[in-house]
Amino acid sequence: MPRLTRSRRGFSLAELIITLGILGVIGIIVSRLMLGQQRFYQRTNEQIEMRRELRSAMSLIPADLRSISSSGGDLTVLARDSIQFRAVIGASMICNRNSNTQIDIPPLNMVRNTLTSWYTEPVAGDTLWVFNDSLSRGAEDDEWKALRITSVAQSASLCSGSPYIDGTLDAGKPRFRISVHAAVGDSVRAGAAIRFTRSTRYTLKSQTSGAWYLHRSEFVNGGWTAPVAVSGPYAPPSSGGAGGMRFAYFDSLGTEVINAASSRQVSRIDLLLRAKGLNSSGTFGTTSVANTDSLAFRIALRNRQ
């Protein structure tokens, strides 16, 4: 019986070329869609990070500035792209006057009350403010007196018999003796309130990468500490007011204060922050448009007396 055979056809060269061309076009479209999604994700993630950094600055700077007293001279440098002031680092009260230049304060971890509190222990060079409740007249002559701290010592035997400390529950806890450069004043008695301040400044500084970050530094033991980056990156400083950080100072009537000699009149500080991201969307491509965002807020100073 004869065997039936069937012819089998393959792809022609033209069909192969057309097929490869269609697959190439589809591949390019898919790859561009994937790259676009990758860039969108990276830029969105960067935008989220920028807003987080702006919120971090918004929670840090007002916390420092709201506690200062401009009328007491806490604002020391007024600039458009930086600020220097005496930040409050703690508060306490006097439990004993050892001499006219030495006062004792209660321990930190008292059982019944909290009379001493600070986020960092005062050191020589910080400023102690004591409330001088003068007895010669009424409240019009009361004042916060500034005294420079020369030393801080600890001892569990200080404030012995003080009514502000429980002799049994707080026994053995270290108390603090603060020495200052000038006389405290005869009208300052045990029970007077005190607060501690330290010179602090915020400024924009460039990192080794070329990006600009908000830095914070403190004046400790006769010198400024190394600036610590606390938020960023931001747009670089600009004399035209379009930089990454811009301060504006106003008195109680809304008139702008531009002279440091009038810093005691400042009752409000406006701050504008301009965050700036990278001009790159990662290893998959670049873009000439940088991510940007901004935040503006007003800080009303509380201690105006």
BALOBA-1460 file (C-alpha; in Angstrom, 3 decimals):
// residues 305
<rec num="1" residu="m" x="0.000" y="0.000" z="0.000"/>
<rec num="2" residu="p" x="1.513" y="3.339" z="-0.903"/>
<rec num="3" residu="r" x="2.466" y="5.593" z="2.055"/>
<rec num="4" residu="l" x="0.793" y="8.997" z="2.196"/>
<rec num="5" residu="t" x="3.130" y="11.855" z="2.924"/>
<rec num="6" residu="r" x="2.194" y="15.407" z="4.032"/>
<rec num="7" residu="s" x="4.326" y="18.384" z="3.308"/>
<rec num="8" residu="r" x="5.329" y="20.539" z="6.323"/>
<rec num="9" residu="r" x="5.860" y="24.228" z="5.806"/>
<rec num="10" residu="g" x="8.149" y="26.400" z="7.989"/>
<rec num="11" residu="f" x="8.313" y="30.165" z="8.516"/>
<rec num="12" residu="s" x="9.537" y="32.228" z="5.710"/>
<rec num="13" residu="l" x="12.266" y="34.814" z="6.197"/>
<rec num="14" residu="a" x="9.767" y="37.629" z="5.776"/>
<rec num="15" residu="e" x="7.498" y="36.185" z="8.468"/>
<rec num="16" residu="l" x="10.440" y="35.866" z="10.879"/>
<rec num="17" residu="i" x="11.487" y="39.463" z="10.275"/>
<rec num="18" residu="i" x="7.945" y="40.762" z="10.813"/>
<rec num="19" residu="t" x="7.528" y="38.674" z="13.994"/>
<rec num="20" residu="l" x="10.849" y="39.839" z="15.442"/>
<rec num="21" residu="g" x="9.949" y="43.432" z="14.604"/>
<rec num="22" residu="i" x="6.582" y="43.178" z="16.378"/>
<rec num="23" residu="l" x="8.217" y="41.563" z="19.425"/>
<rec num="24" residu="g" x="10.858" y="44.280" z="19.485"/>
<rec num="25" residu="v" x="8.237" y="47.042" z="19.443"/>
<rec num="26" residu="i" x="6.275" y="45.336" z="22.207"/>
<rec num="27" residu="g" x="9.476" y="44.897" z="24.233"/>
<rec num="28" residu="i" x="10.364" y="48.576" z="23.891"/>
<rec num="29" residu="i" x="6.856" y="49.633" z="24.957"/>
<rec num="30" residu="v" x="6.892" y="47.308" z="27.971"/>
<rec num="31" residu="s" x="10.397" y="48.387" z="29.025"/>
<rec num="32" residu="r" x="9.476" y="52.079" z="28.771"/>
<rec num="33" residu="l" x="6.368" y="51.452" z="30.858"/>
<rec num="34" residu="m" x="8.448" y="49.650" z="33.468"/>
<rec num="35" residu="l" x="11.065" y="52.418" z="33.526"/>
<rec num="36" residu="g" x="8.336" y="55.038" z="33.847"/>
<rec num="37" residu="q" x="6.790" y="53.182" z="36.768"/>
<rec num="38" residu="q" x="10.227" y="52.822" z="38.371"/>
<rec num="39" residu="r" x="10.926" y="56.545" z="38.037"/>
<rec num="40" residu="f" x="7.466" y="57.411" z="39.355"/>
<rec num="41" residu="y" x="7.982" y="55.169" z="42.385"/>
<rec num="42" residu="q" x="11.430" y="56.597" z="43.139"/>
<rec num="43" residu="r" x="10.297" y="60.210" z="42.828"/>
<rec num="44" residu="t" x="7.194" y="59.537" z="44.937"/>
<rec num="45" residu="n" x="9.334" y="57.890" z="47.604"/>
<rec num="46" residu="e" x="11.708" y="60.855" z="47.558"/>
<rec num="47" residu="q" x="8.747" y="63.230" z="47.905"/>
<rec num="48" residu="i" x="7.566" y="61.312" z="50.967"/>
<rec num="49" residu="e" x="11.053" y="61.501" z="52.497"/>
<rec num="50" residu="m" x="11.252" y="65.251" z="51.822"/>
<rec num="51" residu="r" x="7.949" y="65.854" z="53.582"/>
<rec num="52" residu="r" x="9.105" y="63.754" z="56.526"/>
<rec num="53" residu="e" x="12.249" y="65.895" z="56.801"/>
<rec num="54" residu="l" x="10.165" y="69.075" z="56.653"/>
<rec num="55" residu="r" x="7.928" y="67.791" z="59.444"/>
<rec num="56" residu="s" x="11.029" y="66.942" z="61.478"/>
<rec num="57" residu="a" x="12.264" y="70.530" z="61.184"/>
<rec num="58" residu="m" x="8.770" y="71.831" z="61.980"/>
<rec num="59" residu="s" x="8.706" y="69.864" z="65.249"/>
<rec num="60" residu="l" x="12.292" y="70.728" z="66.267"/>
<rec num="61" residu="i" x="12.731" y="74.449" z="65.605"/>
<rec num="62" residu="p" x="9.439" y="75.719" z="67.143"/>
<rec num="63" residu="a" x="10.072" y="73.621" z="70.269"/>
<rec num="64" residu="d" x="13.350" y="75.508" z="70.775"/>
<rec num="65" residu="l" x="12.061" y="78.963" z="69.866"/>
<rec num="66" residu="r" x="8.737" y="78.984" z="71.727"/>
<rec num="67" residu="s" x="10.493" y="78.598" z="75.073"/>
<rec num="68" residu="i" x="12.870" y="81.542" z="74.677"/>
<rec num="69" residu="s" x="12.337" y="85.077" z="75.958"/>
<rec num="70" residu="s" x="13.096" y="87.661" z="73.293"/>
<rec num="71" residu="s" x="12.427" y="90.495" z="75.748"/>
<rec num="72" residu="g" x="15.034" y="88.901" z="78.007"/>
<rec num="73" residu="g" x="17.664" y="88.995" z="75.276"/>
<rec num="74" residu="d" x="17.561" y="85.320" z="74.270"/>
<rec num="75" residu="l" x="17.695" y="86.177" z="70.551"/>
<rec num="76" residu="t" x="21.331" y="87.027" z="69.859"/>
<rec num="77" residu="v" x="21.675" y="86.831" z="66.051"/>
<rec num="78" residu="l" x="18.904" y="87.637" z="63.568"/>
<rec num="79" residu="a" x="19.678" y="86.587" z="60.002"/>
<rec num="80" residu="r" x="17.697" y="85.560" z="56.947"/>
<rec num="81" residu="d" x="19.276" y="82.122" z="56.590"/>
<rec num="82" residu="s" x="20.330" y="81.401" z="60.188"/>
<rec num="83" residu="i" x="19.391" y="82.128" z="63.775"/>
<rec num="84" residu="q" x="21.250" y="82.107" z="67.090"/>
<rec num="85" residu="f" x="19.523" y="82.145" z="70.470"/>
<rec num="86" residu="r" x="19.680" y="80.873" z="74.043"/>
<rec num="87" residu="a" x="17.668" y="77.644" z="74.106"/>
<rec num="88" residu="v" x="16.078" y="76.474" z="77.352"/>
<rec num="89" residu="i" x="17.657" y="73.175" z="78.425"/>
<rec num="90" residu="g" x="16.025" y="72.757" z="81.833"/>
<rec num="91" residu="a" x="14.407" y="74.257" z="84.903"/>
<rec num="92" residu="s" x="14.511" y="73.844" z="88.663"/>
<rec num="93" residu="m" x="14.196" y="75.773" z="91.926"/>
<rec num="94" residu="i" x="16.524" y="76.813" z="94.705"/>
<rec num="95" residu="c" x="16.442" y="74.590" z="97.786"/>
<rec num="96" residu="n" x="19.354" y="76.324" z="99.539"/>
<rec num="97" residu="r" x="21.678" y="79.311" z="99.119"/>
<rec num="98" residu="n" x="25.197" y="78.264" z="100.048"/>
<rec num="99" residu="s" x="26.704" y="81.687" z="99.369"/>
<rec num="100" residu="n" x="25.994" y="84.772" z="97.308"/>
<rec num="101" residu="t" x="27.445" y="83.029" z="94.234"/>
<rec num="102" residu="q" x="26.359" y="79.430" z="94.929"/>
<rec num="103" residu="i" x="22.905" y="77.881" z="94.956"/>
<rec num="104" residu="d" x="21.780" y="74.301" z="95.546"/>
<rec num="105" residu="i" x="18.971" y="72.584" z="93.648"/>
<rec num="106" residu="p" x="17.023" y="69.332" z="94.293"/>
<rec num="107" residu="p" x="17.804" y="65.946" z="92.686"/>
<rec num="108" residu="l" x="16.332" y="64.871" z="89.363"/>
<rec num="109" residu="n" x="14.493" y="61.721" z="90.458"/>
<rec num="110" residu="m" x="12.541" y="62.790" z="93.525"/>
<rec num="111" residu="v" x="9.798" y="60.448" z="94.728"/>
<rec num="112" residu="r" x="6.982" y="62.855" z="95.524"/>
<rec num="113" residu="n" x="7.674" y="65.774" z="93.152"/>
<rec num="114" residu="t" x="9.676" y="66.719" z="90.072"/>
<rec num="115" residu="l" x="11.422" y="69.990" z="90.813"/>
<rec num="116" residu="t" x="14.502" y="69.592" z="88.594"/>
<rec num="117" residu="s" x="14.303" y="68.624" z="84.935"/>
<rec num="118" residu="w" x="16.607" y="69.032" z="81.939"/>
<rec num="119" residu="y" x="17.395" y="67.236" z="78.693"/>
<rec num="120" residu="t" x="21.129" y="67.771" z="79.189"/>
<rec num="121" residu="e" x="23.036" y="68.695" z="82.351"/>
<rec num="122" residu="p" x="24.129" y="72.342" z="82.543"/>
<rec num="123" residu="v" x="27.857" y="72.988" z="82.276"/>
<rec num="124" residu="a" x="30.201" y="75.941" z="82.742"/>
<rec num="125" residu="g" x="29.380" y="78.633" z="80.196"/>
<rec num="126" residu="d" x="25.627" y="78.042" z="80.211"/>
<rec num="127" residu="t" x="23.324" y="80.749" z="81.541"/>
<rec num="128" residu="l" x="21.267" y="80.396" z="84.705"/>
<rec num="129" residu="w" x="18.191" y="82.597" z="84.983"/>
<rec num="130" residu="v" x="16.907" y="83.140" z="88.503"/>
<rec num="131" residu="f" x="13.563" y="84.749" z="89.274"/>
<rec num="132" residu="n" x="14.290" y="87.763" z="91.485"/>
<rec num="133" residu="d" x="11.094" y="88.488" z="93.413"/>
<rec num="134" residu="s" x="12.197" y="91.802" z="94.839"/>
<rec num="135" residu="l" x="10.412" y="92.698" z="98.063"/>
<rec num="136" residu="s" x="10.852" y="96.464" z="97.755"/>
<rec num="137" residu="r" x="7.788" y="97.029" z="95.567"/>
<rec num="138" residu="g" x="5.033" y="95.013" z="93.870"/>
<rec num="139" residu="a" x="5.307" y="92.772" z="90.840"/>
<rec num="140" residu="e" x="6.561" y="95.602" z="88.592"/>
<rec num="141" residu="d" x="10.143" y="95.169" z="89.809"/>
<rec num="142" residu="d" x="10.243" y="91.372" z="89.503"/>
<rec num="143" residu="e" x="12.749" y="90.129" z="86.939"/>
<rec num="144" residu="w" x="14.631" y="87.147" z="85.569"/>
<rec num="145" residu="k" x="18.298" y="87.726" z="86.343"/>
<rec num="146" residu="a" x="20.896" y="86.175" z="84.025"/>
<rec num="147" residu="l" x="23.997" y="84.632" z="85.593"/>
<rec num="148" residu="r" x="26.805" y="82.763" z="83.813"/>
<rec num="149" residu="i" x="27.505" y="79.319" z="85.274"/>
<rec num="150" residu="t" x="31.138" y="78.732" z="86.277"/>
<rec num="151" residu="s" x="30.846" y="75.179" z="87.659"/>
<rec num="152" residu="v" x="28.375" y="72.419" z="88.553"/>
<rec num="153" residu="a" x="29.042" y="69.987" z="91.442"/>
<rec num="154" residu="q" x="27.060" y="67.075" z="92.902"/>
<rec num="155" residu="s" x="26.613" y="65.852" z="96.460"/>
<rec num="156" residu="a" x="23.967" y="63.855" z="98.337"/>
<rec num="157" residu="s" x="24.401" y="66.041" z="101.421"/>
<rec num="158" residu="l" x="23.211" y="69.296" z="99.859"/>
<rec num="159" residu="c" x="19.850" y="70.862" z="100.793"/>
<rec num="160" residu="s" x="19.817" y="68.996" z="104.083"/>
<rec num="161" residu="g" x="16.590" y="69.687" z="105.961"/>
<rec num="162" residu="s" x="14.987" y="71.452" z="102.998"/>
<rec num="163" residu="p" x="11.165" y="71.315" z="103.081"/>
<rec num="164" residu="y" x="11.158" y="70.678" z="99.316"/>
<rec num="165" residu="i" x="12.908" y="67.298" z="99.626"/>
<rec num="166" residu="d" x="11.712" y="64.184" z="101.456"/>
<rec num="167" residu="g" x="14.560" y="63.379" z="103.846"/>
<rec num="168" residu="t" x="13.720" y="59.658" z="103.886"/>
<rec num="169" residu="l" x="12.497" y="58.806" z="100.375"/>
<rec num="170" residu="d" x="15.073" y="61.017" z="98.648"/>
<rec num="171" residu="a" x="18.007" y="60.166" z="100.911"/>
<rec num="172" residu="g" x="21.278" y="59.486" z="99.106"/>
<rec num="173" residu="k" x="20.186" y="61.075" z="95.830"/>
<rec num="174" residu="p" x="22.697" y="63.548" z="94.364"/>
<rec num="175" residu="r" x="21.770" y="67.224" z="94.490"/>
<rec num="176" residu="f" x="23.498" y="69.939" z="92.486"/>
<rec num="177" residu="r" x="25.492" y="73.000" z="93.526"/>
<rec num="178" residu="i" x="25.595" y="75.688" z="90.843"/>
<rec num="179" residu="s" x="28.326" y="78.334" z="91.030"/>
<rec num="180" residu="v" x="27.835" y="81.572" z="89.099"/>
<rec num="181" residu="h" x="30.111" y="84.460" z="88.180"/>
<rec num="182" residu="a" x="28.189" y="87.248" z="89.994"/>
<rec num="183" residu="a" x="26.091" y="87.735" z="93.108"/>
<rec num="184" residu="v" x="22.675" y="86.099" z="92.984"/>
<rec num="185" residu="g" x="21.099" y="88.950" z="94.942"/>
<rec num="186" residu="d" x="19.896" y="89.298" z="98.513"/>
<rec num="187" residu="s" x="16.207" y="89.160" z="97.556"/>
<rec num="188" residu="v" x="16.563" y="85.718" z="95.932"/>
<rec num="189" residu="r" x="15.498" y="83.128" z="98.497"/>
<rec num="190" residu="a" x="15.039" y="79.367" z="98.704"/>
<rec num="191" residu="g" x="12.029" y="78.380" z="96.592"/>
<rec num="192" residu="a" x="12.862" y="80.800" z="93.756"/>
<rec num="193" residu="a" x="12.403" y="79.400" z="90.260"/>
<rec num="194" residu="i" x="15.386" y="79.061" z="87.938"/>
<rec num="195" residu="r" x="15.911" y="77.974" z="84.332"/>
<rec num="196" residu="f" x="18.960" y="77.015" z="82.315"/>
<rec num="197" residu="t" x="19.759" y="78.155" z="78.770"/>
<rec num="198" residu="r" x="22.508" y="77.366" z="76.276"/>
<rec num="199" residu="s" x="23.500" y="79.264" z="73.151"/>
<rec num="200" residu="t" x="22.229" y="77.397" z="70.088"/>
<rec num="201" residu="r" x="22.149" y="78.121" z="66.395"/>
<rec num="202" residu="y" x="20.543" y="76.749" z="63.243"/>
<rec num="203" residu="t" x="22.119" y="77.237" z="59.838"/>
<rec num="204" residu="l" x="22.297" y="75.651" z="56.392"/>
<rec num="205" residu="k" x="25.556" y="73.884" z="55.586"/>
<rec num="206" residu="s" x="26.729" y="71.942" z="52.569"/>
<rec num="207" residu="q" x="27.621" y="68.267" z="52.930"/>
<rec num="208" residu="t" x="30.464" y="66.559" z="51.077"/>
<rec num="209" residu="s" x="27.856" y="65.361" z="48.570"/>
<rec num="210" residu="g" x="27.022" y="68.980" z="47.733"/>
<rec num="211" residu="a" x="23.523" y="68.789" z="49.247"/>
<rec num="212" residu="w" x="22.488" y="71.413" z="51.798"/>
<rec num="213" residu="y" x="21.196" y="70.336" z="55.219"/>
<rec num="214" residu="l" x="19.825" y="72.104" z="58.279"/>
<rec num="215" residu="h" x="22.455" y="71.919" z="61.043"/>
<rec num="216" residu="r" x="22.188" y="72.528" z="64.783"/>
<rec num="217" residu="s" x="25.092" y="73.341" z="67.084"/>
<rec num="218" residu="e" x="25.497" y="74.404" z="70.725"/>
<rec num="219" residu="f" x="28.028" y="76.510" z="72.627"/>
<rec num="220" residu="v" x="29.509" y="74.150" z="75.234"/>
<rec num="221" residu="n" x="32.589" y="74.629" z="77.428"/>
<rec num="222" residu="g" x="33.776" y="77.742" z="75.631"/>
<rec num="223" residu="g" x="33.301" y="76.576" z="72.028"/>
<rec num="224" residu="w" x="30.745" y="75.585" z="69.452"/>
<rec num="225" residu="t" x="30.088" y="71.887" z="69.016"/>
<rec num="226" residu="a" x="30.385" y="70.318" z="65.574"/>
<rec num="227" residu="p" x="27.212" y="71.081" z="63.589"/>
<rec num="228" residu="v" x="24.846" y="68.122" z="63.441"/>
<rec num="229" residu="a" x="22.579" y="67.656" z="60.411"/>
<rec num="230" residu="v" x="18.998" y="67.399" z="61.646"/>
<rec num="231" residu="s" x="16.970" y="67.761" z="58.445"/>
<rec num="232" residu="g" x="17.363" y="67.984" z="54.683"/>
<rec num="233" residu="p" x="18.328" y="68.253" z="51.914"/>
<rec num="234" residu="y" x="17.277" y="71.828" z="51.151"/>
<rec num="235" residu="a" x="17.814" y="74.347" z="48.401"/>
<rec num="236" residu="p" x="21.134" y="76.215" z="48.763"/>
<rec num="237" residu="p" x="21.191" y="79.668" z="50.400"/>
<rec num="238" residu="s" x="20.226" y="82.571" z="48.155"/>
<rec num="239" residu="s" x="20.562" y="86.301" z="48.681"/>
<rec num="240" residu="g" x="17.290" y="86.830" z="46.836"/>
<rec num="241" residu="g" x="15.251" y="85.078" z="49.513"/>
<rec num="242" residu="a" x="14.657" y="81.913" z="47.477"/>
<rec num="243" residu="g" x="17.088" y="79.760" z="49.459"/>
<rec num="244" residu="g" x="16.359" y="76.645" z="51.451"/>
<rec num="245" residu="m" x="15.723" y="78.480" z="54.749"/>
<rec num="246" residu="r" x="14.404" y="81.972" z="55.326"/>
<rec num="247" residu="f" x="13.669" y="83.594" z="58.707"/>
<rec num="248" residu="a" x="11.619" y="86.759" z="59.180"/>
<rec num="249" residu="y" x="11.150" y="88.534" z="62.519"/>
<rec num="250" residu="f" x="8.199" y="90.703" z="63.588"/>
<rec num="251" residu="d" x="7.170" y="92.732" z="66.629"/>
<rec num="252" residu="s" x="3.747" y="92.622" z="68.298"/>
<rec num="253" residu="l" x="2.332" y="95.106" z="65.739"/>
<rec num="254" residu="g" x="3.441" y="93.047" z="62.740"/>
<rec num="255" residu="t" x="6.332" y="95.338" z="61.806"/>
<rec num="256" residu="e" x="9.374" y="93.428" z="60.582"/>
<rec num="257" residu="v" x="12.449" y="93.607" z="62.805"/>
<rec num="258" residu="i" x="15.674" y="93.585" z="60.791"/>
<rec num="259" residu="n" x="18.153" y="94.994" z="63.317"/>
<rec num="260" residu="a" x="19.676" y="92.694" z="65.954"/>
<rec num="261" residu="a" x="19.743" y="95.652" z="68.345"/>
<rec num="262" residu="s" x="15.914" y="95.484" z="68.367"/>
<rec num="263" residu="s" x="15.764" y="91.732" z="69.005"/>
<rec num="264" residu="r" x="13.998" y="92.289" z="72.347"/>
<rec num="265" residu="q" x="10.945" y="93.528" z="70.430"/>
<rec num="266" residu="v" x="10.496" y="90.296" z="68.447"/>
<rec num="267" residu="s" x="7.252" y="88.503" z="69.281"/>
<rec num="268" residu="r" x="6.850" y="86.331" z="66.155"/>
<rec num="269" residu="i" x="9.220" y="84.454" z="63.890"/>
<rec num="270" residu="d" x="8.195" y="83.266" z="60.431"/>
<rec num="271" residu="l" x="10.149" y="80.437" z="58.829"/>
<rec num="272" residu="l" x="10.070" y="79.192" z="55.239"/>
<rec num="273" residu="l" x="11.805" y="75.912" z="54.362"/>
<rec num="274" residu="r" x="12.355" y="74.768" z="50.779"/>
<rec num="275" residu="a" x="13.317" y="71.125" z="50.420"/>
<rec num="276" residu="k" x="15.095" y="70.021" z="47.262"/>
<rec num="277" residu="g" x="15.558" y="66.435" z="46.079"/>
<rec num="278" residu="l" x="17.892" y="64.956" z="43.499"/>
<rec num="279" residu="n" x="17.856" y="65.470" z="39.738"/>
<rec num="280" residu="s" x="18.036" y="61.713" z="39.303"/>
<rec num="281" residu="s" x="15.474" y="58.949" z="39.342"/>
<rec num="282" residu="g" x="18.022" y="56.254" z="40.125"/>
<rec num="283" residu="t" x="20.093" y="53.896" z="38.024"/>
<rec num="284" residu="f" x="17.332" y="53.503" z="35.441"/>
<rec num="285" residu="g" x="17.388" y="57.039" z="34.157"/>
<rec num="286" residu="t" x="17.670" y="60.707" z="34.990"/>
<rec num="287" residu="t" x="15.466" y="63.740" z="34.802"/>
<rec num="288" residu="s" x="16.321" y="67.430" z="34.670"/>
<rec num="289" residu="v" x="13.505" y="68.341" z="37.079"/>
<rec num="290" residu="a" x="14.318" y="68.009" z="40.797"/>
<rec num="291" residu="n" x="11.757" y="67.118" z="43.420"/>
<rec num="292" residu="t" x="10.850" y="70.184" z="45.488"/>
<rec num="293" residu="d" x="8.558" y="70.933" z="48.395"/>
<rec num="294" residu="s" x="8.177" y="73.756" z="50.894"/>
<rec num="295" residu="l" x="6.768" y="74.477" z="54.312"/>
<rec num="296" residu="a" x="6.000" y="77.820" z="55.958"/>
<rec num="297" residu="f" x="4.963" y="78.344" z="59.568"/>
<rec num="298" residu="r" x="4.796" y="81.036" z="62.246"/>
<rec num="299" residu="i" x="6.243" y="80.751" z="65.723"/>
<rec num="300" residu="a" x="4.704" y="82.926" z="68.431"/>
<rec num="301" residu="l" x="7.174" y="83.503" z="71.261"/>
<rec num="302" residu="r" x="5.583" y="82.784" z="74.625"/>
<rec num="303" residu="n" x="7.830" y="84.439" z="77.188"/>
<rec num="304" residu="r" x="7.409" y="88.130" z="76.465"/>
<rec num="305" residu="q" x="7.706" y="89.280" z="80.079"/>
